[in-house]
């Protein structure tokens, strides 16, 4: 395969150099191969995480990393190198004392210059928290004239080195941002990537440790300007390491990146960050239900600041996988007989399935919506709670796409401070509907729990008699659910299946009606007697509730609430309930306010989390005939 290049957290255990540094002069011409896939079309991305301890204490290890890439990029099929920030250790809070960090930046410049010497070894670089004068500042608030990162890795220097460099952050009007040098994007091309010998280009977004919202909007524009190119996002902090030391979880700024950039830009299929010590990946799902591999890797807390360990990610289209391996060029140059017990050559070798042909096709086109079942005429929102339609939410790792295509995707929220085990997506087939799994809620009225929410842009409806948006003249609202075997009224009474968060009072006032109540303006809930209750605010102001009989624990139910513009009727497993059929003209809501799944509300605030399984919910703008309901055996 040919390669064509075209147009942190830190401890205080700062080791000092010893006779160990003499290894920098060892022969590196024939180190063992890193283990790159032998597939003809495979190529490798080299990752330099957190070199700060090397710049401070062991520049020879930093030099060993970049020298190895410079000497062996061809045989190792390395097409591009990304640096994850924290280039140096002692810039933060020390900008008035150049003596504290000048030598570190000189060492970093010397190491990266080994790559700059050859146009075939391009790289991107970004600033971490140790690389800026005040890490508490967002990039737009800094005094740019004082920042050593901009002095040592300016846009001008980067543009002069490699044709892959494409530009820096811009303001919304398209002019260069004053802080733009902290953010850049790059395009590199790999020849013979596909089985037919055709090339593939990739975008690399290299974003600051604390990018502004303006920068994230610019990054989104870059992607829109190159709509067919897959993208790799690099930054210093996005994912963290879980308490188990093995799982990847969102960091405190992770939701900011996810919600404002990653989730809605389908081109981003891989994110890489450092800062947090260790290595882990999360296989996330974006707003299109498609895989995003999110990696955190940082070895600075290890022996000698990582002992030269770098990361190699091999893209293997033939094997349909991403192969990860951490490898130390520093240790590779030490004769095996002379390595100590802490001289680790490699670690963390594993693969993640990735069908590149499928993943790189039809970006930002929601095939999940196009092929979703159950989208009958008039469907306004449809949530199927199984893994096929799951999207990642930083709260608990799961949200769900609205398969109606109307943009009412759900994200996770919490009541109280629940444990992660209180919400789960399980592979359990309910007997009704189209779901092949279920969202399991384990809420408790005293302890709290998880629920799902959306501002529901597709549920604004039409104007009411008061001239306010939010009137649905007719409808069918359905749910497929099951209560747990251990359901109790003390812990679970009045828990919500579906609710519109504003109170009845708020919606009545909006639409100039005289009704009032602290109950949700719309809701399906479970009473203290295990009855299903449906309540809503109709145009005629008759807020009387509809009630089922006492339902069983550990049994699946289909619920349909049907309004023909004149009255509301509730059906449970196809049977009309007794307390129903009240004169109610449609329903009213407050557009832009939250809709909740797995919780109810009280006086306009989320309340009483659900306990049990919810497999599916659908909202339609007409009274469906029973033949169109979700009350149908699986497979029909």
ZADRENRO-801226 format. One record per residue (C-alpha): residue number from 1; x negated, y negated, z. Coordinates in steps of 0.001 Angstrom, whole numbers, padded with zeros to 6 digits. Layout:
<NUM,<X,Y,Z>>,
...
***
This chain:
<1,<000000,000000,000000>>,
<2,<-001277,-003463,-000821>>,
<3,<-000626,-006525,001283>>,
<4,<000166,-009816,-000398>>,
<5,<000177,-012979,001689>>,
<6,<002228,-015835,000306>>,
<7,<003631,-019151,000535>>,
<8,<003561,-016934,031731>>,
<9,<003813,-015673,034903>>,
<10,<000331,-015369,036398>>,
<11,<-001227,-014000,039554>>,
<12,<-004172,-015618,041276>>,
<13,<-006495,-012603,041049>>,
<14,<-008842,-014363,038626>>,
<15,<-011650,-011897,038051>>,
<16,<-015012,-013341,037157>>,
<17,<-017297,-012039,034434>>,
<18,<-019791,-009282,035267>>,
<19,<-022200,-007054,033384>>,
<20,<-019026,-005702,031767>>,
<21,<-019258,-008625,029340>>,
<22,<-022232,-007093,027567>>,
<23,<-019809,-004862,025646>>,
<24,<-018942,-007799,023369>>,
<25,<-022017,-007027,021288>>,
<26,<-021097,-003380,020622>>,
<27,<-020597,-002126,017072>>,
<28,<-016929,-002346,016060>>,
<29,<-017285,-001263,012442>>,
<30,<-015801,002216,012905>>,
<31,<-013333,002287,015791>>,
<32,<-010729,005033,015861>>,
<33,<-007613,004261,013871>>,
<34,<-004780,002763,015859>>,
<35,<-002397,005521,014820>>,
<36,<-000475,003605,012146>>,
<37,<002065,005629,010193>>,
<38,<000612,007315,007141>>,
<39,<003773,006596,005138>>,
<40,<002787,004925,001884>>,
<41,<005116,001972,002386>>,
<42,<004416,001336,006070>>,
<43,<002754,-001843,007339>>,
<44,<001878,-003143,010797>>,
<45,<002501,-006339,012723>>,
<46,<-000221,-007080,015296>>,
<47,<000886,-008742,018531>>,
<48,<-001378,-010721,020879>>,
<49,<000396,-011128,024229>>,
<50,<-000793,-013584,026893>>,
<51,<-004532,-013976,026306>>,
<52,<-004826,-016447,029205>>,
<53,<-007051,-014312,031452>>,
<54,<-009426,-013643,028564>>,
<55,<-009730,-017354,027755>>,
<56,<-010441,-018045,031421>>,
<57,<-012616,-015090,032455>>,
<58,<-013393,-012708,029592>>,
<59,<-013542,-014320,026132>>,
<60,<-015326,-011248,024799>>,
<61,<-012098,-009246,025166>>,
<62,<-010176,-011901,023231>>,
<63,<-012864,-011849,020540>>,
<64,<-012716,-008055,020398>>,
<65,<-008986,-008226,019635>>,
<66,<-009198,-010692,016770>>,
<67,<-012465,-009230,015424>>,
<68,<-010823,-005813,015211>>,
<69,<-007867,-007253,013279>>,
<70,<-010228,-009192,010985>>,
<71,<-012386,-006120,010298>>,
<72,<-009662,-003503,009939>>,
<73,<-006529,-005245,008675>>,
<74,<-006688,-003396,005332>>,
<75,<-007042,000155,006622>>,
<76,<-004599,-000526,009454>>,
<77,<-002140,-002165,007034>>,
<78,<-001821,-005271,009232>>,
<79,<000142,-007839,007254>>,
<80,<000536,-010500,009949>>,
<81,<-000428,-011284,013547>>,
<82,<001737,-013056,016116>>,
<83,<000499,-014652,019341>>,
<84,<003128,-014810,022105>>,
<85,<001789,-017810,024028>>,
<86,<-000117,-018410,027237>>,
<87,<-003165,-018775,025063>>,
<88,<-005060,-020172,028062>>,
<89,<-004670,-020168,031844>>,
<90,<-005333,-023592,033314>>,
<91,<-003674,-026304,031246>>,
<92,<-000436,-026413,033244>>,
<93,<-000384,-029228,035791>>,
<94,<-004023,-030002,034864>>,
<95,<-003785,-032249,031830>>,
<96,<-005550,-035067,033682>>,
<97,<-008503,-032772,034346>>,
<98,<-009941,-031605,030990>>,
<99,<-012790,-029891,032781>>,
<100,<-010290,-027337,034039>>,
<101,<-009275,-026147,030589>>,
<102,<-011469,-027496,027760>>,
<103,<-013693,-024424,027671>>,
<104,<-010666,-022101,027621>>,
<105,<-009264,-023796,024524>>,
<106,<-012693,-023677,022867>>,
<107,<-012804,-019922,023507>>,
<108,<-009298,-019513,022096>>,
<109,<-010238,-021513,019015>>,
<110,<-013324,-019344,018518>>,
<111,<-011296,-016127,018795>>,
<112,<-008523,-017205,016450>>,
<113,<-011102,-018570,013978>>,
<114,<-012036,-014964,013213>>,
<115,<-008607,-014626,011615>>,
<116,<-008702,-018065,010019>>,
<117,<-011818,-017089,008087>>,
<118,<-009788,-014837,005780>>,
<119,<-006527,-015841,004075>>,
<120,<-005513,-012162,004230>>,
<121,<-005293,-012241,008055>>,
<122,<-002628,-014894,008742>>,
<123,<-001159,-015487,012176>>,
<124,<001404,-017544,014072>>,
<125,<000893,-019022,017508>>,
<126,<003073,-020762,020078>>,
<127,<002836,-022392,023483>>,
<128,<003572,-020607,026744>>,
<129,<004074,-022119,030176>>,
<130,<000313,-022128,030864>>,
<131,<-000386,-023965,027593>>,
<132,<001557,-027163,028339>>,
<133,<000937,-030000,030752>>,
<134,<004171,-029543,032685>>,
<135,<005977,-026210,032157>>,
<136,<009098,-027596,033820>>,
<137,<009691,-029854,030819>>,
<138,<011565,-028951,027682>>,
<139,<009429,-029585,024618>>,
<140,<011282,-032768,023643>>,
<141,<010435,-034394,027007>>,
<142,<006651,-034025,026837>>,
<143,<003971,-036650,026245>>,
<144,<002737,-035188,022982>>,
<145,<-000463,-037227,022916>>,
<146,<-001695,-035355,026017>>,
<147,<-000917,-031788,025032>>,
<148,<-004045,-029660,024356>>,
<149,<-002005,-027078,022409>>,
<150,<-001196,-029680,019755>>,
<151,<-004815,-030769,019654>>,
<152,<-006126,-027241,019118>>,
<153,<-003379,-025660,017008>>,
<154,<-001832,-028614,015226>>,
<155,<000548,-028150,012292>>,
<156,<-002118,-029602,010037>>,
<157,<-004660,-027003,011132>>,
<158,<-002181,-024164,010747>>,
<159,<-001051,-025346,007310>>,
<160,<-004667,-025632,006162>>,
<161,<-005478,-022070,007221>>,
<162,<-002758,-019967,005646>>,
<163,<-000260,-020194,002810>>,
<164,<002165,-018323,005035>>,
<165,<002701,-021449,007143>>,
<166,<005941,-023093,005957>>,
<167,<006683,-025932,008348>>,
<168,<007402,-027287,011807>>,
<169,<010542,-028172,013740>>,
<170,<012694,-030969,012365>>,
<171,<015362,-033280,013682>>,
<172,<018944,-032776,012560>>,
<173,<018408,-035347,009779>>,
<174,<015547,-033323,008319>>,
<175,<012642,-035502,009452>>,
<176,<009779,-033978,011477>>,
<177,<010548,-033766,015182>>,
<178,<008060,-035578,017451>>,
<179,<007531,-032246,019224>>,
<180,<007565,-030267,015989>>,
<181,<004037,-028959,016341>>,
<182,<005176,-026652,019116>>,
<183,<007413,-024733,016698>>,
<184,<006683,-023301,013275>>,
<185,<007912,-020808,010754>>,
<186,<005994,-018546,008429>>,
<187,<006773,-016286,005490>>,
<188,<004606,-013303,004657>>,
<189,<005179,-010767,001892>>,
<190,<004348,-007080,001818>>,
<191,<003832,-005453,-001567>>,
<192,<005207,-001951,-002191>>,
<193,<007438,-002043,000887>>,
<194,<010309,-000266,-000817>>,
<195,<010198,003180,-002336>>,
<196,<010429,001729,-005847>>,
<197,<007271,-000342,-005241>>,
<198,<009060,-003664,-004848>>,
<199,<007889,-006208,-002239>>,
<200,<009654,-007532,000838>>,
<201,<009170,-010934,002457>>,
<202,<009708,-011691,006141>>,
<203,<010241,-014897,008128>>,
<204,<008451,-015347,011450>>,
<205,<009899,-017978,013784>>,
<206,<007283,-019031,016359>>,
<207,<009148,-021086,018974>>,
<208,<007972,-022903,022077>>,
<209,<008308,-021707,025651>>,
<210,<011130,-024225,026183>>,
<211,<012590,-025189,022784>>,
<212,<015215,-027905,022592>>,
<213,<018698,-027329,021198>>,
<214,<017587,-029418,018219>>,
<215,<014799,-026917,017561>>,
<216,<017194,-023978,017701>>,
<217,<019484,-025723,015206>>,
<218,<016453,-026253,012956>>,
<219,<015574,-022560,013239>>,
<220,<019118,-021660,012184>>,
<221,<018795,-023978,009184>>,
<222,<015538,-022281,008199>>,
<223,<017349,-018966,008138>>,
<224,<020205,-020387,006084>>,
<225,<017676,-021768,003596>>,
<226,<016308,-018238,003149>>,
<227,<019514,-016198,003400>>,
<228,<018056,-012952,002049>>,
<229,<014950,-012739,004244>>,
<230,<014817,-010671,007461>>,
<231,<013458,-012629,010402>>,
<232,<011265,-011944,013432>>,
<233,<011643,-014313,016387>>,
<234,<008597,-014835,018603>>,
<235,<008585,-016918,021756>>,
<236,<006964,-016757,025164>>,
<237,<009915,-015867,027377>>,
<238,<013184,-014254,026313>>,
<239,<013384,-010746,027801>>,
<240,<012266,-009684,031282>>,
<241,<011436,-006300,032828>>,
<242,<014134,-004607,034909>>,
<243,<013640,-003498,038498>>,
<244,<012948,000026,037272>>,
<245,<009836,-001291,035529>>,
<246,<010921,000255,032222>>,
<247,<014092,-001424,030948>>,
<248,<014303,-004788,029188>>,
<249,<016771,-007313,030562>>,
<250,<017484,-010939,029674>>,
<251,<015310,-013509,031450>>,
<252,<016806,-016696,032861>>,
<253,<016400,-018399,029464>>,
<254,<017315,-015298,027475>>,
<255,<021024,-016177,027219>>,
<256,<020040,-019612,025872>>,
<257,<018128,-018031,022981>>,
<258,<020743,-015333,022446>>,
<259,<023811,-017581,022452>>,
<260,<022271,-020412,020420>>,
<261,<020138,-018555,017886>>,
<262,<019941,-014762,017880>>,
<263,<023537,-013605,018266>>,
<264,<025001,-015397,015246>>,
<265,<022013,-015175,012880>>,
<266,<022135,-011665,011470>>,
<267,<018738,-012042,009774>>,
<268,<016986,-011815,013158>>,
<269,<016410,-008090,013618>>,
<270,<013382,-008226,015951>>,
<271,<012409,-010521,018834>>,
<272,<009082,-010346,020670>>,
<273,<008027,-012211,023813>>,
<274,<005447,-012035,026572>>,
<275,<005324,-013755,030000>>,
<276,<006743,-010891,032073>>,
<277,<004292,-008159,033007>>,
<278,<004738,-004773,031335>>,
<279,<006491,-003533,028246>>,
<280,<010078,-002649,027385>>,
<281,<012645,-002960,024617>>,
<282,<016392,-003518,024418>>,
<283,<018383,-002414,021378>>,
<284,<020943,-005222,021289>>,
<285,<023940,-005774,018998>>,
<286,<024521,-009186,017438>>,
<287,<027835,-010849,016541>>,
<288,<028001,-008648,013443>>,
<289,<027577,-005477,015480>>,
<290,<024116,-004916,013998>>,
<291,<020949,-003871,015796>>,
<292,<018449,-006387,017154>>,
<293,<015342,-004862,018745>>,
<294,<014188,-007141,021583>>,
<295,<010729,-006472,023007>>,
<296,<008841,-007865,025984>>,
<297,<005120,-007053,026227>>,
<298,<002404,-008582,028454>>,
<299,<-000682,-006882,029919>>,
<300,<-002264,-009831,031769>>,
<301,<-001617,-008312,035207>>,
<302,<-003631,-005209,034333>>,
<303,<-007313,-004445,034728>>,
<304,<-009366,-007397,033473>>,
<305,<-006271,-009258,032329>>,
<306,<-005181,-006377,030098>>,
<307,<-008611,-005075,029087>>,
<308,<-008116,-006122,025475>>,
<309,<-004789,-004329,025006>>,
<310,<-002727,-005591,022078>>,
<311,<000503,-004367,020540>>,
<312,<000954,-002782,017115>>,
<313,<004420,-002512,015567>>,
<314,<004544,-000443,012404>>,
<315,<007429,-000901,009969>>,
<316,<008062,002478,008355>>,
<317,<010777,002302,005671>>,
<318,<010200,005895,004567>>,
<319,<010585,007214,008106>>,
<320,<013310,004623,008842>>,
<321,<011735,003551,012113>>,
<322,<009799,000917,014003>>,
<323,<006778,002517,015667>>,
<324,<005373,000802,018769>>,
<325,<001918,001378,020166>>,
<326,<-000325,-000547,022509>>,
<327,<-004010,-000259,021659>>,
<328,<-007216,-001782,023043>>,
<329,<-009929,-002673,020510>>,
<330,<-012139,-003505,023503>>,
<331,<-011929,000038,024851>>,
<332,<-012188,001521,021346>>,
<333,<-015682,000093,020976>>,
<334,<-016883,001768,024186>>,
<335,<-018250,005299,023645>>,
<336,<-015749,007683,025171>>,
<337,<-018321,009139,027567>>,
<338,<-018978,005660,028968>>,
<339,<-015347,004657,029600>>,
<340,<-014242,004341,033194>>,
<341,<-010961,005628,034594>>,
<342,<-009367,002197,034021>>,
<343,<-010483,001896,030395>>,
<344,<-007184,002734,028718>>,
<345,<-007396,003119,024952>>,
<346,<-003699,003257,024207>>,
<347,<-000298,003451,025879>>,
<348,<003464,003111,025322>>,
<349,<003704,004912,022006>>,
<350,<007269,005436,020818>>,
<351,<009684,004738,017937>>,
<352,<013073,003123,017381>>,
<353,<015269,004162,014472>>,
<354,<015693,001447,011847>>,
<355,<017254,001956,008428>>,
<356,<015617,-001058,006795>>,
<357,<017580,-000759,003576>>,
<358,<020870,-000926,005441>>,
<359,<019725,-003470,008043>>,
<360,<018317,-005916,005491>>,
<361,<021388,-005796,003247>>,
<362,<024389,-008140,003373>>,
<363,<023142,-010475,006092>>,
<364,<025849,-012416,007917>>,
<365,<028605,-010399,006233>>,
<366,<030679,-008532,008733>>,
<367,<031193,-005079,007312>>,
<368,<032555,-003998,010700>>,
<369,<035483,-006341,010211>>,
<370,<035985,-005403,006572>>,
<371,<036131,-001703,007374>>,
<372,<037906,-001872,010732>>,
<373,<041070,000173,011168>>,
<374,<044349,-001220,012406>>,
<375,<044227,-004646,010746>>,
<376,<047849,-004675,009655>>,
<377,<049454,-007799,008235>>,
<378,<049566,-010624,010766>>,
<379,<046773,-009391,013053>>,
<380,<045368,-012387,014957>>,
<381,<042979,-010579,017307>>,
<382,<041990,-006949,017640>>,
<383,<039481,-005561,020115>>,
<384,<038369,-001935,019961>>,
<385,<036296,-001160,023030>>,
<386,<033854,001439,021806>>,
<387,<030200,001394,020875>>,
<388,<030889,000796,017163>>,
<389,<032198,-002696,017886>>,
<390,<030021,-003558,020848>>,
<391,<027925,-006714,020748>>,
<392,<025333,-007691,023312>>,
<393,<026261,-010099,026076>>,
<394,<023508,-011276,028430>>,
<395,<025830,-010794,031408>>,
<396,<026047,-007008,031377>>,
<397,<024681,-006045,028008>>,
<398,<028050,-005668,026270>>,
<399,<030631,-007783,024534>>,
<400,<032950,-006905,021664>>,
<401,<033567,-008205,018179>>,
<402,<037069,-009234,017120>>,
<403,<037681,-006834,014246>>,
<404,<040540,-008975,012934>>,
<405,<037865,-011255,011494>>,
<406,<039333,-014315,013237>>,
<407,<036283,-014950,015419>>,
<408,<037719,-014122,018844>>,
<409,<034670,-012144,019967>>,
<410,<034492,-011295,023663>>,
<411,<031515,-011782,025973>>,
<412,<030946,-010572,029508>>,
<413,<031633,-012640,032609>>,
<414,<031747,-011847,036311>>,
<415,<033849,-012393,039389>>,
<416,<031696,-012456,042510>>,
<417,<028281,-010807,042281>>,
<418,<029030,-007305,041003>>,
<419,<026534,-004544,040410>>,
<420,<025860,-003640,036789>>,
<421,<027430,-000201,037351>>,
<422,<030858,-001839,037672>>,
<423,<031153,-002110,033888>>,
<424,<030374,000533,031292>>,
<425,<031149,001423,027679>>,
<426,<031868,005150,027620>>,
<427,<032190,007704,024859>>,
<428,<035710,008870,025752>>,
<429,<038435,009328,023156>>,
<430,<041831,008009,024267>>,
<431,<044847,009815,022777>>,
<432,<046227,006685,021085>>,
<433,<044945,003983,018775>>,
<434,<041694,003737,016843>>,
<435,<039098,003534,019621>>,
<436,<036477,006269,019922>>,
<437,<035462,005118,023381>>,
<438,<036536,002877,026206>>,
<439,<035428,-000063,028311>>,
<440,<035452,001086,031907>>,
<441,<036017,-001635,034510>>,
<442,<035422,-000908,038194>>,
<443,<036704,-004146,039645>>,
<444,<037712,-004626,043261>>,
<445,<039780,-007542,044538>>,
<446,<037456,-008071,047497>>,
<447,<034094,-007341,045837>>,
<448,<034695,-008688,042320>>,
<449,<033746,-007151,039021>>,
<450,<033153,-007724,035323>>,
<451,<035605,-008959,032739>>,
<452,<035486,-010137,029112>>,
<453,<036340,-013605,027863>>,
<454,<036753,-015674,024708>>,
<455,<037894,-019190,023891>>,
<456,<039740,-017517,021019>>,
<457,<039403,-019927,018081>>,
<458,<041750,-017676,016112>>,
<459,<044561,-017971,018661>>,
<460,<045452,-021665,018322>>,
<461,<048790,-020772,016679>>,
<462,<051142,-023552,015443>>,
<463,<052748,-026661,016947>>,
<464,<055389,-026397,019656>>,
<465,<058527,-028505,019977>>,
<466,<056386,-031042,021872>>,
<467,<054080,-031401,018854>>,
<468,<051208,-029598,020611>>,
<469,<049198,-026793,019064>>,
<470,<049660,-023437,020781>>,
<471,<053065,-021980,019837>>,
<472,<053417,-018380,018594>>,
<473,<057038,-017956,017461>>,
<474,<056981,-014143,017274>>,
<475,<054473,-011511,018323>>,
<476,<053521,-007972,019171>>,
<477,<050841,-007524,021829>>,
<478,<049535,-004012,022487>>,
<479,<047095,-002348,024862>>,
<480,<045794,001195,025396>>,
<481,<044742,001698,029021>>,
<482,<044322,004119,031919>>,
<483,<044134,003631,035681>>,
<484,<041442,005506,037618>>,
<485,<042236,008460,039868>>,
<486,<041133,006452,042925>>,
<487,<043265,003371,042200>>,
<488,<044600,001764,045407>>,
<489,<046850,-001260,045917>>,
<490,<044490,-002657,048545>>,
<491,<041580,-002866,046108>>,
<492,<043288,-003124,042727>>,
<493,<046768,-004691,042999>>,
<494,<047656,-007329,040402>>,
<495,<044522,-006711,038398>>,
<496,<044695,-008057,034873>>,
<497,<044529,-006161,031600>>,
<498,<044953,-009269,029403>>,
<499,<045489,-012867,030481>>,
<500,<045406,-016421,029165>>,
<501,<043503,-018214,031924>>,
<502,<045457,-021515,032258>>,
<503,<048271,-021349,034795>>,
<504,<051905,-021398,033754>>,
<505,<052071,-024883,035272>>,
<506,<049263,-026133,033015>>,
<507,<050831,-024721,029847>>,
<508,<054325,-025917,030793>>,
<509,<052983,-029432,031327>>,
<510,<051058,-029365,028030>>,
<511,<054196,-028442,026117>>,
<512,<056452,-030723,028202>>,
<513,<058527,-028029,029907>>,
<514,<059807,-028079,033489>>,
<515,<058547,-024587,034465>>,
<516,<055711,-024143,036982>>,
<517,<053689,-021335,038570>>,
<518,<050113,-020543,039595>>,
<519,<050326,-017259,037675>>,
<520,<048538,-017001,034329>>,
<521,<050508,-018508,031481>>,
<522,<050353,-015151,029728>>,
<523,<049365,-011820,031161>>,
<524,<049609,-008046,031332>>,
<525,<048788,-006875,034843>>,
<526,<049177,-003953,037267>>,
<527,<051378,-004686,040297>>,
<528,<050858,-003436,043853>>,
<529,<053361,-000645,042997>>,
<530,<051389,000408,039875>>,
<531,<053944,-001194,037569>>,
<532,<052977,-002885,034336>>,
<533,<054009,-006546,034403>>,
<534,<054225,-008803,031342>>,
<535,<054695,-012522,031829>>,
<536,<054450,-015487,029454>>,
<537,<055636,-019043,028933>>,
<538,<058095,-019115,025992>>,
<539,<059288,-022158,024103>>,
<540,<062636,-022074,025960>>,
<541,<060877,-022101,029357>>,
<542,<062331,-018776,030572>>,
<543,<059264,-017315,032338>>,
<544,<060986,-014171,033672>>,
<545,<058665,-011143,033831>>,
<546,<059057,-007777,032113>>,
<547,<058378,-004675,034241>>,
<548,<057693,-000984,033663>>,
<549,<058293,001900,036013>>,
<550,<055504,003132,038310>>,
<551,<052765,004521,036072>>,
<552,<050486,007433,036946>>,
<553,<046821,007351,037802>>,
<554,<044388,009052,035420>>,
<555,<046821,009001,032486>>,
<556,<046560,007112,029220>>,
<557,<049291,004618,028307>>,
<558,<050147,002582,025252>>,
<559,<051915,-000705,025997>>,
<560,<053696,-002774,023360>>,
<561,<055278,-006154,024097>>,
<562,<057434,-007240,021160>>,
<563,<059048,-010656,020662>>,
<564,<061267,-011315,017645>>,
<565,<061618,-015016,018340>>,
<566,<064732,-014456,020448>>,
<567,<063834,-011976,023183>>,
<568,<060867,-010058,024628>>,
<569,<060935,-006282,025029>>,
<570,<058306,-004034,026623>>,
<571,<057652,-000434,025565>>,
<572,<055441,002053,027423>>,
<573,<054374,005154,025495>>,
<574,<057092,004368,022996>>,
<575,<059903,004082,025558>>,
<576,<061778,000844,026222>>,
<577,<061488,-000152,029897>>,
<578,<064535,-001082,031965>>,
<579,<063631,-004587,033173>>,
<580,<063072,-006255,029805>>,
<581,<064881,-007799,026841>>,
<582,<065001,-011335,028224>>,
<583,<065810,-014326,026039>>,
<584,<062436,-015807,025247>>,
<585,<061429,-017691,022101>>,
<586,<057850,-016705,021313>>,
<587,<055087,-017830,023658>>,
<588,<052974,-020910,024405>>,
<589,<049268,-021230,025176>>,
<590,<046660,-023930,025698>>,
<591,<044280,-023666,022701>>,
<592,<040575,-023744,023522>>,
<593,<041069,-022222,026957>>,
<594,<039800,-018785,027880>>,
<595,<041528,-015508,027187>>,
<596,<040519,-012753,029606>>,
<597,<040335,-008987,029237>>,
<598,<039864,-007024,032431>>,
<599,<040974,-009822,034778>>,
<600,<043957,-012008,035572>>,
<601,<043963,-015617,036800>>,
<602,<045452,-017702,039547>>,
<603,<045932,-021482,039366>>,
<604,<043785,-021604,036251>>,
<605,<040801,-019622,037576>>,
<606,<039821,-015981,036887>>,
<607,<041093,-013599,039558>>,
<608,<041805,-009918,040393>>,
<609,<039449,-007872,038164>>,
<610,<040744,-004720,036522>>,
<611,<039956,-001168,037621>>,
<612,<040280,001478,034936>>,
<613,<039798,002008,031209>>,
<614,<040854,-000338,028411>>,
<615,<040354,001186,024974>>,
<616,<042085,-001275,022662>>,
<617,<044073,-004544,022537>>,
<618,<045759,-006049,019484>>,
<619,<047688,-009303,019001>>,
<620,<049942,-009715,015965>>,
<621,<052065,-012665,014814>>,
<622,<055200,-010662,014020>>,
<623,<057424,-008050,015679>>,
<624,<055829,-004834,014463>>,
<625,<057934,-001808,013709>>,
<626,<057078,001117,015980>>,
<627,<055567,002913,012977>>,
<628,<052821,000256,012910>>,
<629,<051976,000412,016608>>,
<630,<048740,001724,018079>>,
<631,<050916,004375,019715>>,
<632,<049729,007052,017366>>,
<633,<047683,010191,017939>>,
<634,<043994,009877,017128>>,
<635,<043143,010849,013576>>,
<636,<046489,009969,012014>>,
***
